[in-house]
């Protein structure tokens, strides 16, 4: 992951070197070579994804592509704040390594779960979650598109919600292979541990607005950025509203920066007027520049 970028562009290579220096170990080698089971530990996954997206963004900047708005999905909000000049990359990569560890340690293995609910009829979600809870926690974690919502909470409650969703007409309910139940109230211990790290980190005012996860609103100041990263931990990612905000404010083209292309697909289902492009491999650059 990210190796082709680092091999091709000096700007990307410098970002990987900065990550290695900031963390005190060879994150770059883990990204490029694995082993995969180590890379999948969320305390490694989070800085790895941040580093790849920041490396890709460094190449775009070098080629004259600068954003009018930024947005990021969950962890991606850190990448977006680096891109907007609010967070120094070295600070961000240390923050997300701790964030990953805090999230992993907040809930014992097997206690929590997450599931994707696909094509649930409109208006059914709230009643399904209320019925499934039975004294436990289950809530919307990622409001990804009109046809996809991810839920999180106690494993048994998530299982009950999956069955209720299928009975209510959802096309599919799929348990996700994740290491913790992100973006639900079970993450409050992780949120509290992250507070001190965020408070001791410098956040500058943004060079361009960020549409945040917590409120799906444009922010401009370093203080707003810090609060948003704190509040996003136990609260849902409001991605549908984020994309709708961008479309309503004149955005015509979105570039998904970093590994994968999931967000480009989600954007297509939310706002078909937006053109979605991606940059995570050297071969993508020609299309963007043209």
N, C-alpha and C positions, 0 to 999 in steps of 0.2 A: 504494500500500500504506500503510494507516494514515491516509490523508487524511480519511476520513469521521469517524474518531475525533477527530482533531485539530480538525476543523471544528465538531464537536458538543460536545466536553467540554474545558473549560479545563485540567483535570487532565492529560489526554492531551497537550494542546498544550504544557504546561510540560515534559513529558518530552522531546518532540522538540526544544524550545529548549535543554534541558540537554545533549542529545546533540550538537547543533551547536556549543555552547560547548566541550564537552569535547574534541571532535575537531578543532576549528578549521576546519571547512568545513560546508557546508549539507547534511548527511546527510538532513535533512527533505525538501529539494527533490528529492534523488535518489530517496527513497522515493515521493514524491507524483507526480513527473513523469518519472523516468528520467533519461537513456536506459537502456533495459533491459540493453544489453550492459555498461554500467558497473555497474549494480546486481548483475549476475550474477558479477562478480569477487568471490571469496570474502572478500577483505579488506573489501569493502563489504557483501556479503550478510550476514555475521555480525553486524556492529553494527546493520544495518537490521532484521533479525529480532528481535534483542534489544530494540531501541528500540520496535518495534511491540508486542511482548508486554508490556514494562514499562508502556507507555502504557495498554494495555488493563487491566492489573492495577491501575493507579492509579485508573481509573474504578470497578473493582469495589470497591476499598478505600473509595472515597468513598461507595459505596452500601451499605456495611456487610457486604460479603462478604469474610471473611478465612479463610485455609486452616487446616485441622488438620494436613495434610501437604502437602509440595510435592515435585514430581519434574519432571525435564526430560530430553528426549531429545537427547543430545550437546550441541550449543550451548545447548539449552534449560536445561541445568543452571545456566548463568550467570543466566538469567532467574529460575529458581527460587530461587537464592541471594539475588538482589536482593529477591524477594518475601518471603523469610524473614528479611530484615534483616541478613544476613551480609555482603553486598557493597554498597557504595555504587554507585548506578547509573553515575555518572561514571567510577568506577574500572573497572566492568565493561565499559563500552562501549569504553574504551581497551584493556583486556585483549583483548577479542575481535577488535578490529581487528588487533592484533599477531598474535593466534592465527591469524587467517585468512591473513595475509601469510606467517607461518612455515610453515603447512601448504602454501600454494601453492608456496613456494620449496624445500620439502623434497624434491620429486620433479620432475624435468624433465617437461615436457609430453609426453604420449604414452607415458611409461614405465609409469605405473600405470593402474588401472581399478577400477571397482566394478560389481557386477551383483546384481540381485535374483533369488533362486531361489524359485519359488512352488510350494507343495504337493509338496515333496520327501518321499518316504516316510520315516518316522521311523527314526533309527539309521543313515542313509546318509551324513550330511554329513562326518563326520570322515574316513572312508576315501576319499571323493571328494577332499577337500582334500589329503590325504596323497599320493594318486596324481597329482594335478594339479600339485603343486609342482615336481617335477623340478629341485630345487636353487634354485628361486625362492620368493618369498613369496606365499602366498594363504591367507587365513584368514577366519573369520566376523567381520564388522564390526558388524552390527546384528542382534541376535536379536529381531526385531520382533513376531512372533506365531507360534503353532504352524504357520502355513501360509506364513510369509514370513521368509526370512533373507537379509541382504545380505552379500556377500563382497567382499573388497578385497585388492589386492596388485599384483604385476607383471602387466601387461596380458596377456601370453601365458599365464601361469598361470591368470588369471581366465577367459580364453577356454577353456582346457582343462577347467577345473572346470565351466563352463556346459555343455559337451558331455557330460561325464560325468554331470552331474545330470540332463540330459534322458534320457540312456540308462538312468538308474536309476529313471526314472518321474516326475520332476518335471513339473508341468504346463507351466511356462514358465521360461525363464532369460533375463532382460532386462538388457542393458548399460545402465548409468545415465549420463546426461549430466552428469557431475561434473567438477570441475576438478582433483581430486587424490584419491588412494586413502586415504580417511580411516579411522581406527580399525584400523590394522594396523601391523606393525613398520616399514614404510617411513616412518612418521610420527615415528620416534624423534629425528631431527634437529630437528623442530619442537618436540617435547616438551622437549628440552634447552634450546632457545632460550627457551621459555616459562617455564622454571624461575625465572630471575632476575626476570621480571615478576611472577610469582605471589608470590615471596618478598618483594618490595618493596611489596606491596599489603596493606592491612589487611583481615583477615577477622574479623568478630565472631562470637560464638556465635549460633546460630540461634534465632529466636523460635518456630519450630515445626520438627519433624524434616523432613529431606530424605532421600528414598530415592535413593541415588546410582547412577550408571551403572556404575562400576567394580566394585562389590561387590554391587549390588542390596540394600544394607543401609541402615538408618536411621542418619543421623549428626546430631549436635547441636552440635558445636564448630567454631569457626573453623579450628582446625588440621586437623580432618578434612575440612573443605570445601576447603581449599587442596590437600591431598594428593589428594583425589578429582579435582580439575580437572587436576592434573598426570598422574595415572595413567590418566585416561580417553583421553588423546590416542592412544596406540598400542594400546589395549585395546578389546574389543567393548562396545557398549551392550547391557546385559542387560535389555531392556525387558520381556520376558515375565515374568521374575522380579520386576521392579519392580512391575508391575501385580498380580501374584499376592500380593506382600507387602502392598500396600495393601488388597486384598480380604480378606486373612487378618487384618488389624488393624482391621476394622470400618468401613472406608470404604464408603460407599454411592453417593456422587456425585462424579464427576470433572468439572472444568471445564477445557477446553483453552483457554488464554489466548494470543491473538495471531493471526497470519496462518494461514489454512488450517484443515483439519480432519482431517488424516491420523491423529493420535493417537487421536481419538475412534473412528475406524474400527478401529484396532488393538485398542483396549481391548475393543470389542465381541467380537472374536474370541478374546480371552484370558480375560476374566471377564464372562460375560453377566449376572451379578448386579449389576454396576456400571452406573449410569446415566451416560452420557457426554453432556455439554453443551459448547457452545463459546461463547467471547466474543472476537470480533475485529472486529465491526461494530456500530454503534449499535442496529441492529434486533434484535440478540441479547439485549439487556439485559432487555427485558420478560419474556421467557421465563424467564430466570434468577431474576428477582425474584419471579416468581409461583410 
